């Protein structure tokens, strides 16, 4: 089963100035491809820390996606961190320089050209839907932190990774709380080990108290687990089944 991790980079995230919006987008995309998203690490804009995390996460996962730190300012050090992780140096890519010169025209500055930097040995991934290239170093995708741009890169990632068996997800909504449903839930978890089952309570919702999710790559097994749990509840306690 293919696996992935994310390294989210930025002082602004760990100080609470900005809320991350990219992890959920990446998680949903990977889920649709059948890729298991195993870990998310968030770090400051520190080259050594970034390098260490990239080394570790890229070795233990099929893919690593970084987010943030690829602009032209002093705190954009992700490229340097990735280069250090793989024991190489940073170069300026001529094709990216040319694209920047075309885009900015007379407004081009030396600062803009810093966005053409990439680790030596990296490749540029692009497509018709996303002509602006993404830097990929071995199995590490170096993505921007700006949510709109990050999301625009998702179709390119989807195209390159390709779809395996996607995860199937179903749900049961009930008016019962977790303490009440625990015996029924434990039984279903024990009897359906191939299905990932989650329980999510809500305290202020009027419609239901707990949402149970059933996920897996075998559609029949997922539906069977869902139906077994729903059947174990009093009929009047089931709000809906999805």
Secondary structure as UniProt FT lines:
FT   STRAND          3..9
FT   HELIX           11..14
FT   TURN            15..16
FT   HELIX           22..33
FT   STRAND          36..43
FT   HELIX           47..60
FT   STRAND          63..67
FT   TURN            74..75
FT   HELIX           78..85
FT   TURN            86..87
FT   STRAND          90..92
FT   HELIX           94..104
FT   HELIX           105..107
FT   HELIX           110..113
FT   HELIX           114..116
FT   STRAND          117..119
FT   TURN            120..121
FT   STRAND          123..125
FT   STRAND          134..137
FT   TURN            138..139
FT   STRAND          140..143
FT   HELIX           147..161
FT   STRAND          168..174
FT   HELIX           178..191
FT   TURN            193..194
FT   STRAND          196..201
FT   STRAND          210..216
FT   HELIX           219..232
FT   HELIX           235..237
FT   STRAND          238..241
//
